[in-house]
Amino acid sequence: MSRTPIAAFVVFLATATALSAQDVEYSRALERAQERRPATLTSTARIAPASEPGVPLVLHGRIVNADGSAAAGAVVFAYHTDRTGRYDRREAGPHSWRLKGWARADREGRFTFETIRPGSYPSGAEPAHVHFAAFLPCGKRYHAGGVEFADDPLVTRARRERGARDAFEPVRPVRWEGETQHVDFALKIVPRQAF
């Protein structure tokens, strides 16, 4: 039986390193999610269906390689919580990431996700955020960071200030266009974040 590259990676992690059970479960969940990746991707995609309750949000992203060049053709995987701060329905088990999507970066590394504004975790201890992973055409995979929202009261002033100075910091300003929020952000491939 042949294994997908991610499955082989999970087996390697489980046997060759002393990772926590949570790390192994995350890797398995990422593999399951990628098995559901649509065959055809464009630079614009949805995370939450249009019927999902919540404030409409459009994420305008750009992904670049470590040297700053556009990561053209990269598949960007995104997931986040619903407006109540939950990733999963109880019956689906952990790490099912109900709200997830994939987009393929264009020649300039640009992509867009239409979704809803995620909620912070029910504990109220973590700012609302969106997670990203990048799958490059050469077959390499990277954790690509995330986006947080500068208007979130759980984001510290110091983190907002860092975000204002550096386009690659996760805390980004939010602008309203009618009833929809918009966020511009940039992701950078960092070699040490390969998985």
C-alpha positions as CSV (number, residue, x, y, z in Angstrom):
1,M,0.0,0.0,0.0
2,S,1.5,3.4,-1.0
3,R,1.3,6.3,1.4
4,T,0.7,9.9,0.6
5,P,3.7,12.2,1.3
6,I,1.9,13.6,4.4
7,A,1.0,10.0,5.6
8,A,4.7,9.1,5.3
9,F,5.6,12.2,7.2
10,V,3.1,11.3,10.0
11,V,4.6,7.8,10.3
12,F,8.1,9.3,10.5
13,L,7.0,11.8,13.2
14,A,5.3,9.1,15.2
15,T,8.4,6.8,15.2
16,A,11.4,9.0,14.9
17,T,10.7,11.8,17.3
18,A,9.2,12.3,20.7
19,L,6.3,14.6,19.7
20,S,3.3,15.1,21.8
21,A,0.1,13.2,20.9
22,Q,-1.4,16.6,20.0
23,D,1.3,17.2,17.4
24,V,0.7,13.7,15.8
25,E,-3.0,14.3,15.8
26,Y,-2.6,17.7,14.1
27,S,-0.4,16.1,11.4
28,R,-3.0,13.4,10.8
29,A,-5.7,16.0,10.7
30,L,-3.7,18.0,8.1
31,E,-3.4,14.9,6.0
32,R,-7.1,14.2,6.2
33,A,-7.9,17.8,5.2
34,Q,-5.5,17.7,2.2
35,E,-7.2,14.5,1.0
36,R,-10.4,16.7,0.6
37,R,-8.6,19.4,-1.4
38,P,-10.5,20.2,-4.6
39,A,-8.9,19.1,-7.8
40,T,-9.2,22.5,-9.4
41,L,-8.2,25.6,-7.5
42,T,-8.2,29.3,-8.3
43,S,-6.8,32.4,-6.6
44,T,-10.2,33.1,-5.0
45,A,-11.9,30.7,-2.7
46,R,-14.3,30.3,0.2
47,I,-13.6,29.1,3.7
48,A,-17.0,29.5,5.3
49,P,-20.1,28.9,3.1
50,A,-22.1,32.0,2.2
51,S,-24.9,30.7,4.6
52,E,-22.5,30.5,7.6
53,P,-23.7,32.9,10.4
54,G,-21.3,35.7,11.1
55,V,-19.8,39.0,9.8
56,P,-18.7,38.6,6.2
57,L,-14.9,38.8,5.8
58,V,-12.6,38.9,2.8
59,L,-8.9,38.1,3.3
60,H,-6.6,39.5,0.6
61,G,-3.3,37.7,0.8
62,R,0.0,37.6,-0.8
63,I,2.6,34.8,-0.3
64,V,6.3,35.1,-1.0
65,N,9.3,32.9,-0.8
66,A,12.1,33.4,1.8
67,D,13.9,35.6,-0.7
68,G,10.8,37.9,-1.2
69,S,9.9,36.6,-4.7
70,A,6.3,35.7,-5.3
71,A,5.4,32.1,-4.4
72,A,3.4,31.7,-7.6
73,G,1.3,28.5,-7.8
74,A,1.5,27.8,-4.0
75,V,-1.6,26.2,-2.6
76,V,-2.6,28.1,0.5
77,F,-4.7,26.1,3.0
78,A,-6.7,28.1,5.5
79,Y,-8.9,27.3,8.5
80,H,-10.5,29.1,11.4
81,T,-13.2,28.9,14.0
82,D,-16.9,29.7,13.6
83,R,-18.2,32.9,15.1
84,T,-18.6,31.1,18.5
85,G,-14.9,30.2,18.6
86,R,-15.2,26.5,17.7
87,Y,-13.4,24.7,14.9
88,D,-15.4,21.5,15.0
89,R,-18.8,20.1,15.6
90,R,-18.7,17.7,18.6
91,E,-19.7,14.7,16.5
92,A,-16.9,15.3,14.0
93,G,-14.1,15.0,16.6
94,P,-11.1,17.3,17.1
95,H,-9.3,18.8,14.2
96,S,-12.0,18.4,11.6
97,W,-11.7,22.1,10.8
98,R,-15.3,22.6,9.6
99,L,-14.4,26.0,8.1
100,K,-11.5,25.5,5.7
101,G,-10.5,26.3,2.2
102,W,-7.8,26.2,-0.4
103,A,-6.6,28.8,-3.0
104,R,-3.8,28.7,-5.5
105,A,-1.6,31.9,-5.5
106,D,-1.5,33.7,-8.9
107,R,1.8,34.7,-10.6
108,E,2.2,37.6,-8.1
109,G,1.6,35.3,-5.1
110,R,-1.9,36.8,-4.5
111,F,-5.0,35.0,-3.3
112,T,-8.3,35.8,-1.7
113,F,-10.5,34.0,0.8
114,E,-14.1,34.9,1.3
115,T,-15.4,33.8,4.7
116,I,-16.8,35.1,8.0
117,R,-15.0,36.8,10.9
118,P,-13.9,34.0,13.2
119,G,-14.6,34.1,17.0
120,S,-12.1,33.8,19.7
121,Y,-11.9,30.5,21.6
122,P,-14.8,30.0,24.1
123,S,-12.2,30.4,27.0
124,G,-11.7,34.0,25.8
125,A,-8.0,33.7,26.3
126,E,-6.9,33.8,22.6
127,P,-7.6,36.5,20.0
128,A,-9.6,35.4,17.0
129,H,-7.4,34.2,14.2
130,V,-7.0,32.4,10.8
131,H,-4.4,29.6,10.3
132,F,-2.5,29.1,7.0
133,A,-0.3,26.3,5.6
134,A,1.4,26.5,2.2
135,F,2.1,23.7,-0.3
136,L,4.6,24.7,-2.9
137,P,4.7,23.3,-6.5
138,C,8.1,21.7,-5.7
139,G,6.3,19.5,-3.1
140,K,7.5,21.3,0.1
141,R,5.1,22.2,2.8
142,Y,5.2,25.0,5.4
143,H,3.3,26.3,8.3
144,A,2.7,29.8,6.9
145,G,1.5,31.7,10.0
146,G,-1.8,33.3,10.6
147,V,-3.9,36.5,10.7
148,E,-5.2,38.2,13.8
149,F,-7.3,41.4,13.8
150,A,-6.1,44.7,15.1
151,D,-9.5,45.6,16.4
152,D,-9.7,42.5,18.6
153,P,-9.6,43.6,22.2
154,L,-7.5,40.5,23.1
155,V,-4.7,41.7,20.9
156,T,-2.1,43.7,22.9
157,R,-1.1,47.2,22.0
158,A,2.5,46.0,21.5
159,R,1.4,43.4,19.0
160,R,-0.8,45.9,17.1
161,E,2.2,48.2,16.9
162,R,4.5,45.5,15.6
163,G,1.8,44.7,12.9
164,A,1.7,48.4,11.9
165,R,5.5,48.3,11.3
166,D,5.9,44.9,9.6
167,A,3.6,43.6,6.8
168,F,4.5,40.0,7.7
169,E,3.3,40.3,11.4
170,P,0.0,38.5,12.0
171,V,-1.9,41.4,13.5
172,R,-3.6,43.3,10.6
173,P,-5.9,46.3,10.3
174,V,-9.5,45.7,9.5
175,R,-11.5,47.9,7.1
176,W,-15.2,47.9,6.5
177,E,-16.7,48.1,3.0
178,G,-20.4,48.2,3.4
179,E,-21.4,45.2,5.6
180,T,-18.1,43.3,4.9
181,Q,-14.8,43.4,6.7
182,H,-11.6,43.3,4.6
183,V,-8.0,42.4,5.7
184,D,-4.8,42.7,3.7
185,F,-2.0,40.5,4.8
186,A,1.3,38.9,3.6
187,L,2.7,35.5,4.3
188,K,6.4,34.5,4.0
189,I,7.8,31.0,3.5
190,V,10.2,30.4,6.4
191,P,12.5,27.4,5.8
192,R,12.5,26.4,9.5
193,Q,8.7,26.1,9.4
194,A,8.7,23.2,6.9
195,F,6.8,20.1,7.9
